[in-house]
Structure formats: structure tokens, C-alpha cells
């Protein structure tokens, strides 16, 4: 393995998330100013939305950056700049936030199946409702860290869990996915969804996965089943979801992400008793800071040791 030059790290833009500097130092990295990018071989990009400035920084002829660390697990906002700079090593926060997001997914699923959405809106004693998660048919779409964590959380419920993922038989994937009852290819999604009581979306947003859940897929679910989305809002065709909820075609939806996002005031989803919405808080800043800091520290250590980095982004796959 080739020996790398020790990490000389620029944290940019300047003044954003200063705690990242401590994480870099803890990993043995040397901090340099973003203006001195000719002396930086590592860039930690700390602003998840300012893509244009990142591309300008990398496009400068005096940039010596070899590796870029991004702060989010999802990299769809950066897809174009990653593709145009695929000679660089790119890492993201893939897997970093799996535990809190999986916990939130389970919270939404249980709350939905147990009727907490309508109970929480009630102003008077109401009729009993609720569906067991125990032994229920559950489908998780996605095969990453959130799914691994959620499978562990689901074990006490004895659920019949199908994981739908891009390459169910590929080598080198999470051994913990073996906790699922079965794994199937994404081409079998509609079949997997038949009579599902719980459906959880925990996959990356790519052109292929945008709108992966529409009217046809919702129609496959149990009429008392709940769909939970902790991934990206654009995975679901919102108009189709609204129609299914209005018709009572499914039990309900637990949404931590929406399309559009933020969800505008007055949108039909806000007033539906069979819809529970949280404002993209599956992973709060208080949860994220120590988790992302630990990942940055570990990756800087790995860079200095010429070891494989965590959270590598595949430019060709978009995640």
C-alpha cells in the first residue's frame, strides 16, 4: 500500500462548524487555512448546501486536494461535483447516523400502527384501533447502515422482514443483513410489498430511486399498513401518497422527510389523521455532532495510516 502524505486538512467554508477542527486534530491532522489550499491534501467540507463554492475551490488550479469529506450521509446535492471530480477520494457520513435514524423509524412505525397519530389529535374519548408489529410483515427498502440498525431493533418483535436492495447477493456487504428473513432485488419490490404491514424507506436518493414508491406500490401494501420514510422525500410520489391516505388504501404514513421539504403550511398531509410528520429530525444536531466528529477523527487517522477510509462514495452509483 502506498504511503500517503500526512493529512494537511482545510476545513471550509471558514467559520462553519468550528468543532470539526478539534476532530481533525484528534485524528492527527494538521489544520491549514482554506486559502492555503495548495498546501492541503484533505478538505473537510462543512457546509452541506453550498455546492457552488466547493466546486470553485476544487476547480482552482492551485488545489492539491486528494480527499474530500462531506458532512451528510446522502450526497445527491453533490452528485454533479463528485462526478466532475471523480479523480478525488470522496467520503460522506454514510452509516454515521444509522442508530438514531433507525430508532426514529421504529418510533414512527410503532406510533402509526398503534394509532398515536389520530389519538394525539383527538379531543374526546375514541374507538380503539391498532395493529401489532409483533410477527408482522415488514419491508425495508435499502441495505445500508440504517437497515442494519433497524433489523437489530426489530428482532424482539419477531417480524417477517424483507430487505429490498440493489445487489442482494453481492459480496462484501453487511453481514448483519443476514438478520433479515430474506433479501430481494429492487426489481422484486412490488412483490415484496404485497400485504406489508410496515414499510420503511432507508435508501439513497438517486435518479433510479426517485419516485420508487407511487400508486402501484402503495396499492400492494396491507390496507392497515404504514409506510415510514426516513430517507429522502422524493422517494415517494407525494400526490399518490395523499390519494392513498385519503382513500384509506393504507393505514397511514410516518414521514420524517417530505417532497417538497419543508412541507408548506396548508399542505393536505398536515391535517390527515393517518399521517405523522416530523421535521427531518431522525438525526438532530445534538446527536449528529459527536457522531460526525468521531467519523472525521477516525478517517483522518486512517488517512495517516494509509488505511481504507470509511463512508467511501462511489461516483458511478451516486452514493
C-alpha positions as CSV (number, residue, x, y, z in Angstrom):
1,X,0.0,0.0,0.0
2,X,1.4,3.4,-1.0
3,X,2.3,5.7,1.9
4,X,0.3,8.9,1.9
5,X,1.5,12.3,2.9
6,X,0.2,13.1,6.4
7,X,-3.2,14.8,6.4
8,X,-3.0,18.5,6.0
9,X,-6.6,19.5,6.4
10,X,-8.5,22.5,5.3
11,X,-12.0,22.9,6.9
12,X,-14.2,25.0,4.6
13,X,-16.0,27.3,4.4
14,X,-14.2,29.2,7.1
15,X,-16.1,29.8,10.3
16,X,-18.6,26.9,9.8
17,X,-18.8,24.2,12.5
18,X,-15.6,25.0,14.4
19,X,-15.8,21.8,16.4
20,X,-14.7,20.0,13.2
21,X,-11.2,21.4,13.8
22,X,-11.0,19.6,17.1
23,X,-12.0,16.4,15.4
24,X,-9.3,16.8,12.8
25,X,-6.6,17.4,15.4
26,X,-7.8,14.4,17.4
27,X,-7.1,12.3,14.3
28,X,-3.6,13.6,13.9
29,X,-4.3,16.0,11.1
30,X,-2.6,19.4,10.6
31,X,-5.0,22.2,10.0
32,X,-4.3,24.7,7.2
33,X,-6.4,27.7,6.1
34,X,-8.7,27.1,3.2
35,X,-7.0,30.0,1.4
36,X,-3.8,27.8,1.5
37,X,-5.4,25.0,-0.5
38,X,-2.2,24.5,-2.4
39,X,-0.9,23.1,0.9
40,X,-4.0,21.0,1.8
41,X,-4.3,17.4,0.6
42,X,-7.6,16.9,2.6
43,X,-10.7,19.0,2.5
44,X,-13.5,18.7,5.1
45,X,-16.5,20.5,3.6
46,X,-18.6,21.7,6.4
47,X,-21.5,23.4,4.6
48,X,-23.9,20.9,3.2
49,X,-25.7,23.3,1.0
50,X,-23.0,25.5,-0.6
51,X,-22.1,23.2,-3.5
52,X,-21.0,26.0,-5.8
53,X,-18.3,27.3,-3.5
54,X,-17.0,23.8,-3.1
55,X,-16.7,23.3,-6.8
56,X,-15.0,26.6,-7.2
57,X,-12.5,25.6,-4.5
58,X,-11.7,22.3,-6.2
59,X,-11.6,23.8,-9.6
60,X,-8.8,26.2,-8.7
61,X,-5.5,25.3,-10.5
62,X,-3.5,25.5,-7.3
63,X,-5.6,23.0,-5.4
64,X,-3.7,19.9,-4.2
65,X,-6.7,18.3,-2.5
66,X,-6.8,14.5,-2.8
67,X,-9.7,13.6,-0.5
68,X,-12.9,15.4,0.4
69,X,-15.0,14.5,3.4
70,X,-18.7,15.6,3.2
71,X,-21.0,16.1,6.3
72,X,-24.1,14.3,5.1
73,X,-24.9,10.6,4.5
74,X,-26.8,11.4,1.4
75,X,-24.8,13.1,-1.4
76,X,-27.4,13.8,-4.0
77,X,-26.7,17.6,-3.8
78,X,-23.1,16.9,-4.6
79,X,-23.6,14.3,-7.3
80,X,-22.5,16.5,-10.2
81,X,-19.4,17.9,-8.5
82,X,-18.4,14.4,-7.4
83,X,-18.8,13.2,-11.0
84,X,-16.7,16.1,-12.4
85,X,-14.0,15.4,-9.8
86,X,-14.0,11.7,-9.7
87,X,-10.2,11.6,-9.6
88,X,-10.5,12.6,-5.9
89,X,-11.3,10.3,-3.0
90,X,-14.8,11.2,-1.7
91,X,-16.2,10.2,1.7
92,X,-19.5,11.1,3.3
93,X,-21.3,10.4,6.6
94,X,-22.7,7.1,5.3
95,X,-23.5,5.0,8.3
96,X,-22.7,7.6,10.9
97,X,-26.3,8.5,11.8
98,X,-27.7,4.9,11.4
99,X,-28.5,4.4,15.1
100,X,-30.6,7.5,15.8
101,X,-32.4,7.3,12.4
102,X,-33.2,3.7,12.8
103,X,-34.6,4.4,16.3
104,X,-36.7,7.2,14.8
105,X,-38.0,4.9,12.0
106,X,-39.1,2.4,14.7
107,X,-40.8,5.2,16.7
108,X,-42.8,6.3,13.6
109,X,-43.7,2.8,12.7
110,X,-45.0,1.8,16.2
111,X,-46.7,5.2,16.6
112,X,-48.5,4.7,13.3
113,X,-49.5,1.1,13.9
114,X,-50.8,1.9,17.4
115,X,-52.9,4.9,16.2
116,X,-51.0,7.6,18.0
117,X,-51.5,10.0,15.1
118,X,-55.3,10.1,15.4
119,X,-55.2,9.6,19.2
120,X,-52.9,12.6,19.5
121,X,-55.3,14.8,17.6
122,X,-58.4,13.6,19.4
123,X,-60.4,15.9,21.7
124,X,-62.6,13.2,23.1
125,X,-62.6,9.5,24.0
126,X,-62.4,7.5,20.8
127,X,-62.8,4.0,19.5
128,X,-59.9,1.5,19.9
129,X,-57.6,1.0,17.0
130,X,-54.2,-0.5,16.4
131,X,-52.1,-3.2,14.7
132,X,-49.4,-5.4,16.1
133,X,-45.8,-5.1,14.9
134,X,-45.3,-8.5,16.6
135,X,-44.9,-11.1,13.9
136,X,-45.9,-8.6,11.2
137,X,-44.7,-8.5,7.6
138,X,-42.2,-5.7,7.3
139,X,-40.3,-4.5,4.2
140,X,-37.2,-2.3,4.4
141,X,-36.1,-0.7,1.2
142,X,-32.3,-0.1,1.3
143,X,-29.4,-2.1,2.5
144,X,-27.2,0.4,4.4
145,X,-26.4,1.2,8.0
146,X,-29.9,2.3,8.9
147,X,-31.3,-1.0,7.8
148,X,-28.6,-2.9,9.8
149,X,-29.5,-1.0,12.9
150,X,-33.3,-1.3,12.3
151,X,-33.0,-5.0,11.8
152,X,-31.5,-5.3,15.3
153,X,-34.2,-3.2,16.8
154,X,-36.9,-5.3,15.1
155,X,-35.6,-8.6,16.4
156,X,-37.6,-8.6,19.6
157,X,-40.8,-8.2,17.6
158,X,-40.2,-11.4,15.6
159,X,-41.3,-9.6,12.4
160,X,-41.0,-11.3,9.0
161,X,-38.6,-8.8,7.4
162,X,-37.7,-8.5,3.8
163,X,-34.8,-6.2,2.8
164,X,-35.1,-4.9,-0.8
165,X,-31.7,-3.7,-2.1
166,X,-29.8,-3.2,-5.3
167,X,-27.5,-6.2,-5.0
168,X,-28.9,-8.7,-2.5
169,X,-26.3,-11.4,-3.3
170,X,-23.2,-9.2,-3.5
171,X,-20.1,-10.0,-1.5
172,X,-18.6,-7.6,1.0
173,X,-21.9,-6.3,2.2
174,X,-23.2,-6.0,5.8
175,X,-23.2,-9.5,7.4
176,X,-25.8,-8.1,9.8
177,X,-28.3,-8.0,6.9
178,X,-28.5,-11.8,7.4
179,X,-30.8,-10.9,10.3
180,X,-33.5,-10.2,7.7
181,X,-35.8,-13.1,6.9
182,X,-34.9,-12.6,3.2
183,X,-33.2,-10.2,0.8
184,X,-34.5,-9.5,-2.6
185,X,-33.5,-7.4,-5.6
186,X,-35.2,-4.0,-6.2
187,X,-36.8,-5.5,-9.3
188,X,-38.9,-7.5,-6.9
189,X,-40.1,-4.5,-4.9
190,X,-43.8,-4.8,-5.9
191,X,-44.0,-8.4,-5.0
192,X,-42.2,-7.8,-1.7
193,X,-44.7,-5.1,-0.7
194,X,-47.8,-7.4,-1.0
195,X,-49.8,-7.2,2.2
196,X,-46.9,-5.5,4.1
197,X,-47.9,-4.1,7.4
198,X,-44.8,-2.0,7.8
199,X,-42.7,-0.4,5.0
200,X,-39.5,1.6,5.8
201,X,-37.6,3.6,3.2
202,X,-33.9,3.8,4.1
203,X,-32.1,4.1,0.8
204,X,-30.0,6.6,-1.1
205,X,-31.7,9.1,-3.4
206,X,-30.5,8.6,-7.0
207,X,-32.3,9.1,-10.3
208,X,-33.3,5.4,-10.2
209,X,-34.8,5.6,-6.7
210,X,-36.7,8.9,-7.1
211,X,-40.4,8.1,-7.1
212,X,-39.7,4.5,-6.3
213,X,-43.0,4.5,-4.2
214,X,-46.1,5.5,-6.2
215,X,-49.7,4.5,-6.5
216,X,-48.8,1.0,-7.8
217,X,-46.5,0.2,-4.9
218,X,-48.9,1.7,-2.2
219,X,-51.7,-0.5,-3.6
220,X,-49.6,-3.6,-2.8
221,X,-49.5,-2.9,0.9
222,X,-51.9,-4.1,3.5
223,X,-54.9,-1.7,3.9
224,X,-53.8,-1.2,7.5
225,X,-50.1,-1.0,6.8
226,X,-47.9,2.1,7.5
227,X,-45.2,3.4,5.3
228,X,-42.3,5.2,7.1
229,X,-39.8,7.4,5.2
230,X,-36.5,8.4,6.9
231,X,-34.5,8.6,3.7
232,X,-35.5,11.4,1.2
233,X,-38.9,12.9,0.4
234,X,-38.6,12.4,-3.3
235,X,-38.6,8.6,-2.9
236,X,-42.4,8.8,-2.6
237,X,-44.7,10.4,-5.2
238,X,-46.5,12.8,-2.8
239,X,-49.7,13.1,-4.8
240,X,-50.0,9.3,-4.9
241,X,-49.5,9.1,-1.1
242,X,-52.1,11.8,-0.5
243,X,-54.6,9.9,-2.6
244,X,-53.9,6.6,-0.9
245,X,-54.3,8.2,2.6
246,X,-57.5,9.9,1.6
247,X,-59.0,6.7,0.2
248,X,-57.9,4.6,3.2
249,X,-55.9,2.4,0.9
250,X,-53.2,2.1,3.5
251,X,-53.2,2.6,7.2
252,X,-51.0,5.7,7.2
253,X,-47.6,7.3,6.7
254,X,-44.9,8.3,9.1
255,X,-42.7,10.9,7.4
256,X,-39.5,12.4,8.6
257,X,-38.8,13.7,5.1
258,X,-41.2,15.1,2.5
259,X,-41.5,16.3,-1.0
260,X,-41.5,19.3,-1.0
261,X,-39.3,19.9,2.1
262,X,-40.0,21.8,4.2
263,X,-43.7,20.8,3.8
264,X,-45.7,24.0,3.2
265,X,-48.3,25.2,5.6
266,X,-51.7,24.1,4.5
267,X,-50.5,21.0,2.6
268,X,-53.1,18.2,2.9
269,X,-50.7,15.9,4.7
270,X,-50.6,18.2,7.7
271,X,-54.3,17.6,8.5
272,X,-54.6,13.9,7.8
273,X,-55.1,11.9,11.0
274,X,-53.4,8.9,9.4
275,X,-50.2,10.8,8.8
276,X,-47.5,11.6,11.3
277,X,-44.9,14.2,10.2
278,X,-41.6,15.1,12.0
279,X,-39.4,17.8,10.5
280,X,-36.4,15.8,9.4
281,X,-35.2,15.2,13.0
282,X,-34.3,11.5,12.8
283,X,-30.9,12.8,13.5
284,X,-30.8,16.1,15.4
285,X,-27.7,18.4,15.6
286,X,-27.2,17.3,19.2
287,X,-27.0,13.7,18.0
288,X,-25.0,14.4,14.9
289,X,-22.1,16.4,16.2
290,X,-20.4,13.7,18.3
291,X,-21.1,11.1,15.6
292,X,-19.7,13.1,12.7
293,X,-16.8,14.3,14.8
294,X,-15.9,10.7,15.6
295,X,-16.1,9.7,11.9
296,X,-13.8,12.6,10.9
297,X,-11.3,11.8,13.6
298,X,-11.3,8.1,12.5
299,X,-10.9,8.9,8.8
300,X,-8.0,11.3,9.4
301,X,-6.3,8.6,11.5
302,X,-6.9,6.1,8.6
303,X,-5.6,8.5,6.0
304,X,-2.4,9.0,8.0
305,X,-2.1,5.2,8.4
306,X,-2.8,4.6,4.6
307,X,-5.8,2.5,5.7
308,X,-9.2,2.3,3.9
309,X,-11.5,5.2,4.7
310,X,-15.0,4.9,6.0
311,X,-18.0,6.1,4.0
312,X,-16.5,6.0,0.6
313,X,-18.7,7.4,-2.2
314,X,-19.0,5.6,-5.5
315,X,-19.3,8.4,-8.1
316,X,-20.8,5.9,-10.6
317,X,-23.6,4.8,-8.2
318,X,-24.2,8.3,-6.7
319,X,-23.9,7.2,-3.0
